[in-house]
Every structure is written in structure tokens, then in C-alpha cells.
Amino acid sequence: MSRYCDISSYLVVGPEDTHGRPVVDIVRAALQAGITMVQLRAKHSDAKAMIALCEQIAQCIAQEGKQEQVKFVVDDRLDVVLAARDAGIRVDGIHVGQSDIPVQVCRKLLGPDAIVGLSAHTVDLISMITELEPGIIDYVGAGALHPTSSKADAHLIENASEDSHALADIAALCHVCPYPVVVGGGVTVDDLPQLAQAGAQGWFVISAIAGADDPYRAARELISTWREVTKDASTPDQSHEVSVIDSTNVVDSAASTAKTDDKDAYINTLAQVAIWPVGTGEELSSHVAQAVAIIHQSGLPAHTHAMSTDMEGDFPNVMHTIEQAILALYHAGVRTQASIQLDLRAGVRNQIHEKVTAVERILNQDVR
């Protein structure tokens, strides 16, 4: 399994959210619509029932052929994740909140390849992030954007009843957070342009899909809208006053970076990178893992394969990440070699997925 997770379109679902319909039916519809991540959140289910749901969801993801594109995590229940994985069920990781089991424990027990997501109140979240060692978490969940009954205990952005204030705080969080930020809590299609401009890398919803009369249609509308608005959100909109948060207090400040009016400043870059040490023996995995960890911690979309890692983003960000990954080995005192292939293409996004999807579509047509 890979630590990479695409949080751009994130479904949270449990038995209490589906109006009596099977959870797996909602998940299947969302997968077919293009959802990129699934979280099982079943606050009122026992461990046995949750493990059974894990098996159903994991099988559904496999049946849809999306094990590599879509990650599956469980909310809160580390015991369920461990039991499911021990039973051979593919659960990619866990999402925990501020009052749940510490993320350090999750990482220790689940290992280096698991996905670990974190939620917390805003001020506490920034403090916690600054104290975390690199490699402990993979992304941050933020919200609620609007008051919501689905997850009333998840107000990661405080005083979120006023939309303008919530958006400003989200922009501030995205500005200072070193990890990808996914935003939820009453999110609708109308919110997506603002979230993209705030710098969020994705959204999560519960009832908007799980409670919809037509979950596929609801998910498809959200996903297609997000893809459209993120084409125009090459940089977060930081031209307005936002609440810049540090670990001790919250102060109002204008963002230091003005909004980029020139959309052509974004240079979409798809990179294939292989980095390896020389003169360290035949087993290179531990050294390679150091470089790969830097890439995955960057927040850029990335896939690691047997021979290389693919990644995508703005040209300066991609090149900076590659530089840091190479230097991680060099500064460890080993001779380092790298192979880098770049594809710079104007007017596109998400090529790391779209190129694969295009080929799979042709293959599926040939099979028919």
C-alpha cells in the first residue's frame, strides 16, 4: 500500500447517514461518480458490525477497480482498523480527532504505510502540527464550514456559524498548515469556488451524498464542479484579511502573499522521479523510503511504484520537493543518484489520474 491519498473528493459515511439504505450501495454510487476517498464513520456500531462494513467497503472498492486511486480509512476506531487488517481486509488507515487516540500511537501501531488523518480545534490543531514529527500524519480535516447536524462535534474552525468568518479561518489554516487540508461541515456545490480559492485541497461531505435521493448524481455534481473550479485556483485567494493562527493566540493580519492575477503563472508539471543511493549494498529500500517520504509529505499528489514515484503540481513546488528528496539522501552521507522525467503542459490539471483513466477507459472498451 502507498501513503498517497487523494483527498479532493472525500465521502464520510455510516449506517446512520444513509436513510436505511446499505452503506455499500452509497459507497458504490460515489465510487462510480469519481469519489477519491472513503471514510467509514459508524459512531453507534459495535466492532463486529464495523469490521463487516469494512469488508464490504473494501470489496466494493476492489470490484470497482479503484484500490490504487481510492483510499479507505476508518474514523476513530483503531481497534477496528487493526482487526480488519489482521483479517486480511484492506483498510488503508485511520482518521482521528483531538480527543481520540493520539496520532503517534496510530502511526506506531499501523506502520509507515498507513494513512493517518487528524482533526482538532483550530488553535489546538496548529499547535499540535508544529509539535508533530514529520511523517506522523498525512492530511488535516477542517470544518465545519456551516453548522451541521451530521458532525456537530467537529467544529475544527471555531465560531463557524458565520460563513465569512469560517472561510477566512480556513484560508488562514491552509496558509500556515504544512499538510493538505480537506474541509467539510455542510459543504455544498456553491461553496466549492470559495474553498478552492481559500487553498483547500479537497472537501468532505456526509449527508450531501449519503442522504441524497440519488447519491451518484449528487457526488457527480460535487466532483465535476470541484474539478472545474480548481482549474482556476492556481493560488489560494489570500488578498483579504484573514485570521493568522499560531500556537498561542489568534491575530488578524493581511496575508503576506497577494493573489496572483496571472493564471498562466501556474505551470502544471507531471514528474517521474527515481532516487537511490550508491555503495550501500543491494538492499536500498530504507534509503529510498527517506526520499519517498519527503515527496508524500509535500502534499502534492504522488504515486509510488516499484521503480519510481510519479508526482504532479506547480513547477516550482515539484522541483523544490524533488530537491529536498534528493538532499535527504545526500545529507545522510551517501552517494546519491536520481533519474527525473518532466512533462510540462499548459491548461491541464490532475494528469496523474486523468492519463491513467483515459487508458483504462480505452482498455474497458476493448474488453467489451
Summary of the structure (lengths in Angstrom):
residues: 368
radius of gyration: 20.1
end to end distance: 29.8
largest distance: 60.3
contacts: 1219
relative contact order: 0.11
helix: 41%
strand: 20%
